[in-house]
Amino acid sequence: FNAFDIGDEHLSVDVTVHALTKYPSGGGDILMGSVITHSKALHDRLFKIHANQGICVSGDDTAQIIRSLPHMALRYQQQADHARTLITWLQQQTQFTQVLHPSLASSPGHIYWKEVCTTGQSAGLVSVIFDSKYDLAAIRRFCDALTLFKLGFSWGGPMSLVMLYDLKQMRQLDTTHLQQGLLVRFCIGLEHPQDLIQDIQNALQQLE
């Protein structure tokens, strides 16, 4: 996906912002971002702000990012493949009323993903909506029972992560495209997908 390739009367991109902490670093242990533009004028303005605010990153962190870039595509593809394996299984579990991933035709926004992500690759982020009969305490028991999935907000590293979201408490925007119930987001790492499935299956027993 090259954001700068997008450009028409409705949509064009002048600046892209990346969280290098995620897939580019590969380890989930570096805090860094990037701001990229093709415009010399915008670059000069950004460079001035950068200098005035004294923003800098360590040479060691930069070297680690550069070292990880050559195999980023391989990691991304494997995590995407693992995510699709989990999606197939998650859709069969009665505890979930909705599985969210841009590659699914049933997911909101799929048509836009298909339009701009022409390679068909999709990130390893998968969300599920639990049946509304499960309350917050039950979902917390589920998350706490996971062993391979660690609690965490990030993604793109080797370790799988899980995070619980109560969207009604977080958002004011309309969420009619989502089923009722609490949302849990899985970040798929590099573990074997069958091990991740077993981990989720074991944790689901804590719902009751």
Summary of the structure (lengths in Angstrom):
residues: 208
radius of gyration: 19.2
end to end distance: 42.2
largest distance: 59.0
contacts: 541
relative contact order: 0.15
helix: 39%
strand: 17%
